[in-house]
Every structure is written in structure tokens, then in C-alpha cells.
């Protein structure tokens, strides 16, 4: 644990109550931003163990914010920074890398950090200093191909708040901790191991990563659950803890 801060626990008795709480926090962040003479883009880290429901939370939050008239918010996931299958094959421990795909060492963390740094310093337009819209691009991840897609996510220079989403965005290790340091708030979604196991077995079968339930269980127990344990053990203390 790396910080001494107050954690606001949000029991996920319902997704709606969780989203309402997070939406209010976003509104407060944007209000402070609007009151600044030189507003800067706000980054929020949304981390969680594999299968915790991070993407569900972020997608529902965007819907709620849009209903409140807040549209200049985007989600940038770290999934597009998986090492490609070609890159994994070139590693000296390629067999282990494929078996452990999703572990921290199977991501291009320096490139992910570089993108987040660029997002953090992109100047925002103001009434006194308007500027033409420009875009940065982040890679997305194609689950059918099981590989990243270059420039799959356009990010407008007019986007005022970005949710940086991923398993390791609150991991207290270099260079991941440098990502967290750029974020104004840190949110963490946790889920019991039993629920994670059930979700990830279904996900691996649906994606064709495994075709047999027993093999899918073995993969989750050998890779995803240990990755989740590392995330919990080396977690930078979040501002918000969502118990899912």
C-alpha cells in the first residue's frame, strides 16, 4: 500500500447506487476544473482484479453522465497495450508468456504510461483561448483476434475527463505507479474470488481461449486469480473502493 488517504467504501448492493455515487464525484471534479483559470484535463484511475466488473462500471457511468449532460468524458482501457502474439512469441520465455497472458509483464507498460502522460498534458480549450479539435489515439483490443488494434480509440482534445481503466493502473510497481500518480482520483472494484472464477471461466469459453470448462478453470486458477492476488497485495490505496 502506497498512500495514506480516506477510502470511501461503496458496497455494490446495486449497480445504480454505485454509479450515482461515482457520477457525483465526477461532477465535483468537473466543477473544480471549471472554476480554474487554466483548467487541465482530469484523469481518474479505475482499477480492479480480473473479472471484477470494471468495464460494466465505466460503461454505466458514461450513460449516467450523458443523462446529466456531461458528454466530454472518455474511457481509455489498458487492454490495447497487451503485447501482441508476435511479440510474445519473440520473448525468451514465450511459452510462459502465453500461459500468463494478462500478467503485468505481458503488457507494454512504458507505452501505456507514455500515452497517459500525453493525455495529462494536452491543453484544454478555454473561451479566451479556443483551439481546433485534435486527437490522440489509443490502441483497442480485438477479442476475436486476441490482439491489439493500433489507433482503435480516438481521444479528442476537448475531452475534459478521462477514466483510465485496467487491472494494473493502481499497482504499486514501476512504471504502473506513475500512471496512478497522474490521476486525480483512484477507484478500485473488488469481487470475491469465487465470483471472479465463475465469470472468467465463462469469458474464456465465450472468447474461445479455452473450449473445455475444466481447462478454463485451470487457466483462471493458474493465471487470473494469482494476478488478482498481486493486484490486492500491491494496491495503491484508492479513494473509492467498490465491493462488487
C-alpha positions in Angstrom: 0.0 0.0 0.0 1.4 3.3 -1.0 -0.8 6.1 0.3 -2.4 7.3 3.4 -5.9 8.5 2.4 -9.5 8.1 3.3 -11.2 5.3 1.4 -14.9 5.8 0.6 -16.3 2.3 0.6 -19.2 1.8 -1.8 -21.0 -1.6 -1.3 -22.3 -2.6 -4.7 -25.7 -3.6 -3.4 -26.9 -2.2 -6.7 -25.0 -1.0 -9.7 -27.3 2.0 -9.8 -26.3 3.3 -6.4 -22.6 2.8 -7.2 -22.9 4.7 -10.4 -24.8 7.6 -8.8 -22.0 7.9 -6.2 -19.3 8.0 -8.9 -21.3 10.4 -11.0 -21.4 12.9 -8.1 -17.7 12.6 -7.7 -17.2 13.3 -11.4 -19.4 16.3 -11.2 -17.4 17.7 -8.3 -14.1 17.2 -10.2 -15.5 19.0 -13.2 -16.9 21.8 -11.1 -13.4 22.4 -9.7 -11.9 22.2 -13.1 -14.4 24.8 -14.5 -13.5 27.2 -11.7 -9.8 27.2 -12.7 -8.4 30.0 -14.9 -6.1 27.4 -16.5 -8.1 24.2 -16.5 -6.3 20.9 -17.1 -7.6 17.6 -18.1 -8.7 15.3 -15.2 -7.7 11.7 -15.2 -9.4 9.1 -13.0 -7.8 5.6 -12.4 -10.3 2.7 -12.4 -8.6 -0.5 -11.4 -9.8 -3.9 -10.3 -9.0 -7.6 -10.3 -9.7 -9.6 -13.5 -13.4 -10.2 -13.8 -14.4 -7.6 -11.2 -16.7 -5.6 -13.4 -14.6 -2.5 -14.3 -15.9 -2.3 -17.8 -19.5 -2.6 -16.6 -19.0 0.2 -14.1 -17.3 2.5 -16.6 -19.9 1.9 -19.3 -22.8 2.5 -16.9 -21.1 5.6 -15.6 -20.8 7.1 -19.1 -24.6 6.5 -19.6 -25.4 8.3 -16.3 -23.1 11.2 -17.1 -24.6 11.6 -20.5 -28.1 11.7 -18.9 -26.7 14.6 -16.7 -25.5 16.5 -19.8 -21.9 15.5 -19.3 -20.5 14.2 -22.6 -16.9 15.3 -22.7 -15.7 12.1 -20.8 -14.0 9.1 -22.2 -12.7 5.7 -21.1 -9.2 4.7 -22.1 -8.6 1.0 -21.2 -5.1 -0.5 -20.9 -6.2 -3.7 -22.8 -4.8 -2.3 -26.1 -1.4 -2.5 -24.6 -1.3 -6.3 -24.3 1.9 -7.5 -26.1 0.9 -8.9 -29.4 1.1 -12.6 -30.1 4.0 -11.9 -32.3 5.8 -10.0 -29.5 5.0 -12.8 -27.0 6.4 -15.4 -29.4 9.7 -13.4 -29.6 10.2 -13.5 -25.8 12.8 -15.9 -24.5 10.1 -17.3 -22.1 7.4 -17.3 -24.8 5.6 -20.4 -23.6 5.3 -18.9 -20.1 4.3 -15.6 -21.6 1.4 -17.1 -23.5 0.3 -19.1 -20.4 0.4 -16.0 -18.3 -1.0 -13.5 -20.8 -2.7 -10.8 -18.7 0.0 -10.7 -16.1 1.9 -7.4 -15.7 4.9 -8.5 -17.7 2.7 -9.3 -20.8 1.8 -5.6 -21.2 3.7 -2.8 -22.9 3.6 -0.7 -19.7 6.1 2.0 -20.8 3.9 2.8 -23.9 0.8 2.8 -21.8 2.4 5.3 -19.4 3.6 7.4 -22.3 0.0 7.7 -23.6 -1.4 8.6 -20.2 1.3 11.3 -19.8 0.4 12.7 -23.2 -3.3 12.7 -22.2 -2.4 14.5 -18.9 -0.6 17.4 -20.6 -2.9 18.0 -23.5 -4.1 21.6 -23.1 -7.9 22.1 -22.8 -9.6 24.9 -24.9 -11.0 27.8 -23.0 -13.3 30.7 -24.0 -10.3 33.0 -24.0 -8.1 30.5 -25.8 -10.1 28.4 -28.2 -8.2 25.8 -30.3 -9.1 23.4 -33.1 -10.1 19.9 -32.1 -7.2 17.4 -32.4 -7.0 13.7 -31.5 -4.7 11.3 -29.7 -5.2 7.6 -30.5 -5.0 4.7 -28.1 -4.9 1.0 -29.2 -8.0 -1.1 -28.6 -8.2 -4.9 -28.2 -9.9 -7.2 -30.6 -11.1 -10.2 -28.6 -11.8 -12.2 -31.7 -8.2 -11.8 -33.0 -6.9 -11.8 -29.4 -4.6 -8.9 -30.3 -4.4 -5.2 -30.0 -5.6 -2.9 -32.8 -3.5 0.2 -33.4 -5.2 3.6 -33.1 -8.6 1.9 -32.3 -9.7 4.6 -29.8 -9.7 8.3 -30.8 -9.5 10.8 -27.9 -10.5 14.4 -28.5 -8.5 17.3 -27.2 -11.9 18.6 -25.9 -12.4 15.6 -23.6 -12.2 17.1 -20.1 -12.1 13.9 -18.0 -10.7 10.5 -18.9 -11.2 7.3 -17.0 -8.0 5.3 -17.2 -9.2 1.7 -16.8 -7.3 -1.5 -16.2 -6.2 -4.2 -13.9 -2.9 -2.6 -13.0 -3.5 1.1 -13.0 -3.2 1.1 -9.2 -0.4 -1.4 -9.0 2.4 -0.2 -6.7 5.2 -1.1 -9.0 7.1 0.8 -11.7 6.0 2.0 -14.1 2.4 1.4 -13.1 2.6 3.6 -10.1 3.5 6.5 -12.3 0.1 6.1 -14.1 -1.7 6.4 -10.7 0.3 9.5 -9.8 -1.2 11.3 -12.8 -4.8 10.6 -11.7 -6.8 13.0 -9.6 -8.9 10.1 -8.1 -8.3 6.4 -7.8 -11.2 3.9 -7.8 -11.0 0.2 -7.2 -13.5 -2.5 -7.9 -13.1 -5.8 -6.0 -15.0 -9.0 -6.3 -14.8 -12.3 -4.3 -12.6 -15.0 -5.8 -15.5 -17.4 -6.3 -17.5 -14.9 -8.4 -14.3 -13.9 -10.4 -13.7 -17.6 -11.1 -17.2 -18.2 -12.5 -17.1 -15.0 -14.6 -13.7 -15.6 -16.1 -14.4 -19.3 -16.9 -17.4 -18.1 -18.9 -15.4 -15.4 -20.5 -12.6 -17.7 -21.6 -15.1 -20.2 -23.1 -17.1 -17.4 -24.9 -13.9 -15.9 -26.4 -12.6 -19.3 -27.5 -9.5 -19.1 -25.3 -10.5 -22.4 -23.9 -13.1 -24.9 -25.3 -13.4 -27.1 -22.2 -14.7 -26.0 -18.8 -12.0 -27.9 -16.9 -9.3 -26.3 -18.9 -10.9 -22.9 -18.4 -10.9 -23.4 -14.7 -7.3 -24.4 -14.7 -6.3 -21.3 -16.7 -8.2 -19.0 -14.3 -6.7 -20.7 -11.2 -3.1 -20.6 -12.7 -3.2 -17.1 -14.1 -6.2 -14.8 -13.4 -6.6 -15.5 -9.7 -2.9 -15.1 -8.9 -2.9 -11.8 -10.9 -5.8 -10.6 -8.8 -3.9 -11.6 -5.6 -0.9 -9.5 -6.8 -3.2 -6.5 -7.5 -4.7 -6.7 -4.0 -1.4 -7.2 -2.3 0.3 -4.3 -4.1 -2.6 -1.9 -4.3 -2.2 1.8 -4.1 -4.9 2.8 -1.6 -7.9 4.1 -3.6 -10.2 7.0 -2.9 -13.2 4.8 -3.6 -13.5 1.0 -3.0 -16.4 -0.6 -4.8 -17.2 -4.1 -3.3 -18.9 -5.9 -6.2 
